[in-house]
Amino acid sequence: MFTQDYFEKHFKLHNKIVLYTPDDIKLEFTKEPHFHMSGGHTSLDLMDVEDLTSFCNARGLKTKPSNNITV
């Protein structure tokens, strides 16, 4: 679960963050005048850190892919 503090600290040092959905789809969030997400055939704008935090937690995003490879 992400917190607003986590994203605030991250974006003070970096301009983007890559997160993964539970299905390991890569999503890239960039800091512009607002937060922008691209990935998974979707593009979305989020207004602030609170929106970003809610979005990530509601969708179960994570910082690393699970690498569950099935054959």
C-alpha positions in Angstrom: 0.0 0.0 0.0 1.4 3.4 -1.0 1.2 6.6 1.0 1.3 10.2 -0.1 4.6 10.7 1.7 6.1 7.9 -0.4 5.2 9.6 -3.7 6.2 13.1 -2.4 9.7 11.8 -1.4 10.1 9.9 -4.7 9.1 12.8 -6.9 11.4 15.2 -5.1 14.3 13.1 -6.5 12.9 11.6 -9.7 10.6 12.7 -12.5 9.0 9.4 -13.1 8.1 6.1 -11.4 7.4 2.7 -12.9 4.7 0.6 -11.2 3.2 -2.7 -12.2 -0.4 -4.0 -12.1 -1.2 -7.4 -10.5 -1.0 -8.8 -14.0 2.5 -7.3 -14.4 1.5 -4.7 -16.9 4.1 -1.9 -16.7 2.7 1.6 -16.0 4.9 4.7 -16.1 3.9 7.8 -14.1 5.6 11.1 -14.9 5.6 14.3 -13.0 4.5 17.2 -15.1 2.3 20.1 -13.8 0.2 17.2 -12.9 0.8 13.4 -12.8 0.5 11.5 -16.1 0.2 7.7 -16.5 0.9 5.8 -19.6 0.9 2.1 -20.2 -1.4 -0.8 -20.7 -2.9 0.9 -23.8 -4.1 3.7 -21.6 -3.2 7.4 -20.9 -4.5 9.2 -17.8 -3.9 12.4 -16.0 -4.1 12.7 -12.2 -4.3 16.0 -10.5 -2.2 15.6 -7.3 -0.4 13.2 -5.0 -3.6 12.3 -3.2 -5.2 11.2 -6.6 -2.1 9.3 -7.5 -2.0 7.5 -4.1 -5.7 6.6 -4.3 -5.4 5.3 -7.9 -2.4 3.1 -7.1 -3.9 1.6 -4.0 -7.3 1.0 -5.5 -5.7 -1.0 -8.4 -3.2 -2.9 -6.3 -0.1 -1.5 -8.1 3.4 -2.6 -7.0 6.9 -1.5 -7.5 8.2 -4.7 -9.0 6.7 -7.3 -11.4 6.0 -10.7 -9.8 7.8 -12.6 -12.6 5.4 -15.5 -12.4 6.2 -17.3 -15.6 4.0 -20.3 -16.4 4.7 -22.7 -19.3 
